[in-house]
Amino acid sequence: MVRLLLVVSLISTALAAPALVWNNNNHNAVNDAEAVHVGRLLSTHAGKSDESSLASVLFSIDRAANGQESLSAITPQLESVAKREASVTHYHVWGGDSRKTVSREARNSVTEGEHVLELDFDEFKGKLSNFKEDKVLRKSNTVVVHISENTPAKDIDATVSAAIDHSAVNTVILTGLRGVEEVKHERTFSRMTLKQEKNASRRRLDEQGEDEEDKKKNNDDFKGIYYVQMTPNIFAGIFFTIFFAMIANIGINCMGMISNSDVYVSKIPSVGREA
C-alpha cells in the first residue's frame, strides 16, 4: 500500500488529481487509469445508507498556494492510511475544479430524497466522534469534507483512518482539487474545440449559401430559353423524306407501266400502212 501511494503521488503530479476509495463491501484492490468524473466517482462507489450509517464520505483537499494539487504532496506522510489497502485507486479524476464544483457534483450524484452534507475538516472530526447523537449527520447520505491546504498531514491521516475504520461509514473517498494549470489547459482545449466546431458549422453554412447562389445563377442563365417539339431542321428532314417517298413511288409506278406488244407477226407490215 505504501508503494501504491508513492505511485499515486508521482502520477498525480504529472496528470491529474487521484482518488483513493475504501469500501467496506469490496476488499479487492483495483487500479483504474481511465479518466473518471468526480460525480460518477461518487455515484459508482456510494453504498447504501440508513439512519445508522453513511453511504459515503468524500474528503476533498484544497490545492496548494502555488496552484498545484495537494494530495500528491502529502501522500507519503499518510502513514496510517497507507496501512489500509484501498479498494479502488483512480489515477485521473476530473471535474473537481473548486469546492463549489465538488459540492454541486455531489448533490447531482445522489437520488431524490437523499441528502448531502458539507462540512469543514474540524466540524467533521467532532461529528464523527458523536455520530449516534448527531441527528443531522445520521440523516445525511453523503458527506463532503473540505480540507484546507494548511491542515497538517498527521491530522488528515488520523481523521481519514478513523473514517475508514468507522462501522457507520460504508465508503471513504480521498481526493483533491485539480491543479490550476490543468484546469486552465482543459478550459483552453474546450474553447479551442468549441471554436473549431463553430468554424466548421460556419463553413457548412457558407458552402450551403454558395450552392444556393450557384443554383440560382444557373437558373438565371436559362431564362428566355424555351423548348419546342419541332425545329426547322427537323421539319425540313421530315418534308424531304415525304417528298422523296412520293417521287420514288411515282417513278416506280411509271416504270411498271412500260410494256411491249402482246402480238408478234412474222412479216413486217408495209411502211405507211397499219398492221
C-alpha positions in Angstrom: 0.0 0.0 0.0 2.9 2.4 0.7 4.3 1.8 -2.8 0.9 2.4 -4.3 0.6 5.7 -2.5 4.0 6.7 -3.9 3.0 5.8 -7.4 -0.2 7.8 -6.9 1.9 10.7 -5.8 4.1 10.6 -8.9 1.2 10.1 -11.4 -0.9 12.8 -9.9 1.9 15.3 -10.2 2.0 14.7 -14.0 -1.6 14.0 -14.8 -4.4 15.0 -12.5 -5.9 14.6 -9.0 -6.1 10.9 -8.0 -8.7 9.3 -5.8 -8.4 6.5 -3.2 -11.6 4.6 -2.4 -12.1 2.4 0.7 -15.3 0.3 0.5 -16.5 -2.0 3.3 -18.2 -4.3 0.9 -15.3 -4.6 -1.6 -11.8 -5.7 -0.4 -10.3 -6.4 -3.9 -7.6 -3.9 -4.9 -8.4 -2.4 -8.3 -6.3 0.2 -10.2 -8.2 2.3 -12.7 -6.1 4.5 -15.1 -9.1 5.8 -17.0 -10.3 9.4 -16.5 -13.4 9.5 -14.3 -15.6 12.4 -13.3 -16.0 13.2 -9.6 -19.8 12.9 -9.9 -19.5 9.5 -11.4 -17.0 8.6 -8.8 -19.5 9.3 -6.0 -22.4 7.6 -7.7 -20.4 4.5 -8.5 -18.8 3.9 -5.1 -21.6 5.2 -2.8 -23.0 2.4 -0.7 -26.4 2.1 0.9 -27.2 4.2 3.9 -29.8 4.5 6.7 -30.1 6.3 10.0 -27.3 4.1 11.4 -24.8 4.6 8.6 -23.4 6.9 5.9 -23.3 5.9 2.2 -20.0 7.8 1.6 -17.6 10.4 2.9 -15.7 12.4 0.4 -12.5 14.1 1.6 -11.5 16.9 -0.8 -8.2 18.6 -0.2 -7.8 22.1 -1.5 -5.0 22.9 -3.9 -1.7 24.3 -2.6 -0.8 28.0 -2.5 1.2 27.6 -5.7 -1.8 26.2 -7.5 -0.7 22.6 -7.6 -2.7 19.6 -6.5 -2.1 19.0 -2.7 -2.8 15.3 -2.3 0.3 14.2 -4.1 2.5 16.2 -1.8 1.1 14.8 1.5 0.6 11.2 0.3 3.9 10.0 1.6 3.0 11.4 5.1 -0.2 9.4 5.4 1.3 6.5 7.3 -1.9 5.2 8.9 -3.9 5.5 5.6 -1.1 3.6 3.8 -1.7 0.6 6.2 -5.3 0.3 4.9 -5.4 -1.1 1.4 -7.7 0.9 -0.9 -10.5 -1.0 -2.7 -10.1 1.2 -5.9 -7.4 3.6 -6.9 -8.3 6.1 -9.6 -5.3 7.9 -11.1 -7.2 10.6 -13.0 -10.3 12.3 -11.5 -11.6 15.4 -13.3 -14.4 17.8 -12.5 -13.1 18.8 -9.1 -12.1 22.3 -10.0 -13.2 24.0 -6.8 -15.1 23.4 -3.6 -18.2 24.7 -5.3 -18.0 22.2 -8.2 -17.3 19.3 -5.9 -20.3 20.1 -3.8 -22.5 20.5 -6.9 -21.4 17.2 -8.4 -22.0 15.5 -5.0 -25.6 16.8 -4.9 -26.2 15.8 -8.5 -24.9 12.2 -7.8 -27.5 11.4 -5.2 -31.0 10.4 -6.0 -34.2 12.2 -5.0 -34.7 12.2 -1.2 -31.1 11.7 -0.3 -29.2 14.4 1.4 -25.6 15.8 1.0 -23.9 17.4 4.0 -21.0 19.8 3.5 -18.6 20.1 6.4 -15.2 21.6 7.2 -12.5 19.3 8.4 -12.7 20.3 12.1 -16.5 20.1 12.1 -16.4 16.5 10.7 -14.0 15.3 13.3 -16.4 16.4 16.1 -19.5 15.0 14.4 -17.9 11.6 13.5 -16.9 11.0 17.2 -20.6 11.7 18.2 -22.2 10.0 15.3 -25.0 8.4 17.2 -26.0 11.7 18.9 -25.8 13.8 15.8 -29.2 13.7 14.0 -28.1 15.9 11.1 -25.2 13.6 10.3 -27.3 10.4 10.6 -29.9 11.8 8.2 -27.3 12.5 5.5 -26.4 10.1 2.8 -23.2 11.7 1.6 -20.8 13.9 3.5 -18.4 16.2 1.6 -15.5 17.2 3.8 -13.4 20.2 2.6 -9.9 20.1 3.8 -7.8 23.3 3.8 -4.3 23.1 2.3 -2.9 24.3 5.6 -4.3 21.3 7.5 -1.4 19.2 9.0 -0.9 15.9 7.2 -1.0 14.0 10.5 -4.5 15.3 11.3 -5.7 14.3 7.8 -4.1 10.9 8.3 -5.8 10.3 11.6 -9.2 11.5 10.6 -9.3 9.6 7.3 -8.1 6.5 9.0 -10.9 6.9 11.7 -13.5 7.3 8.9 -12.2 4.1 7.2 -12.4 2.1 10.4 -15.8 3.6 11.5 -18.5 0.9 11.3 -21.1 3.6 10.2 -19.2 4.7 7.1 -19.6 2.4 4.1 -17.3 4.2 1.6 -14.5 6.7 2.1 -13.1 8.6 -0.8 -9.9 10.7 -0.6 -9.2 13.1 -3.4 -8.0 16.6 -4.1 -8.8 19.6 -6.2 -7.0 19.7 -9.6 -4.1 22.0 -10.2 -4.7 25.4 -11.7 -2.6 24.6 -14.8 -4.6 21.5 -15.6 -7.9 23.4 -15.2 -6.5 26.2 -17.5 -5.4 23.7 -20.1 -8.7 21.9 -20.1 -10.6 25.2 -20.5 -8.3 26.3 -23.3 -8.8 23.0 -25.0 -12.6 23.3 -24.6 -12.6 26.8 -26.0 -10.5 25.6 -29.0 -12.8 22.6 -29.6 -15.9 24.9 -29.4 -14.2 27.4 -31.8 -13.4 24.6 -34.3 -17.0 23.4 -34.1 -18.3 26.9 -34.7 -15.9 27.4 -37.7 -16.9 24.0 -39.1 -20.6 25.0 -38.8 -19.9 28.4 -40.4 -18.1 26.7 -43.3 -21.0 24.4 -43.8 -23.4 27.4 -43.9 -21.1 29.2 -46.3 -20.9 26.2 -48.6 -24.6 25.8 -48.5 -25.1 29.5 -49.3 -22.6 29.2 -52.2 -24.5 26.2 -53.6 -27.8 28.1 -53.4 -26.2 31.0 -55.2 -24.7 28.8 -57.9 -28.1 27.1 -58.4 -29.8 30.5 -58.6 -27.2 31.7 -61.1 -27.7 28.6 -63.3 -31.4 29.2 -63.3 -30.8 32.8 -64.3 -28.7 31.6 -67.2 -31.6 29.6 -68.6 -34.1 32.4 -68.5 -35.6 33.2 -72.0 -34.8 29.7 -73.4 -37.9 27.7 -74.5 -38.1 24.1 -75.6 -40.1 23.3 -78.8 -41.1 20.0 -80.3 -40.3 20.9 -83.9 -37.2 22.8 -85.2 -36.6 24.0 -88.8 -34.1 21.2 -89.4 -36.4 18.5 -88.1 -39.2 19.9 -90.2 -37.0 20.0 -93.3 -35.9 16.4 -92.8 -39.5 15.2 -92.4 -40.6 17.2 -95.5 -37.7 15.8 -97.6 -38.5 12.2 -96.5 -42.1 12.6 -97.6 -41.2 14.3 -100.9 -38.6 11.6 -101.7 -41.1 8.8 -100.9 -43.7 10.4 -103.3 -41.2 10.8 -106.1 -39.9 7.3 -105.6 -43.4 5.9 -105.7 -44.3 7.8 -108.9 -41.1 6.6 -110.6 -41.6 3.0 -109.6 -45.2 3.1 -110.9 -44.2 4.7 -114.2 -41.5 2.0 -114.7 -44.2 -0.6 -114.0 -46.4 0.8 -116.8 -43.8 0.2 -119.5 -44.8 -2.8 -121.7 -44.4 -4.4 -125.2 -46.9 -5.6 -127.8 -48.7 -8.8 -127.0 -49.0 -9.9 -130.7 -45.9 -10.7 -132.8 -46.0 -11.3 -136.7 -43.5 -13.0 -138.9 -43.8 -10.3 -141.6 -43.1 -6.8 -141.1 -46.0 -4.6 -142.1 -45.6 -2.2 -145.0 -44.4 1.2 -144.2 -47.3 3.7 -144.1 -49.9 1.0 -143.5 -51.4 -0.1 -140.3 -50.7 -3.6 -139.3 
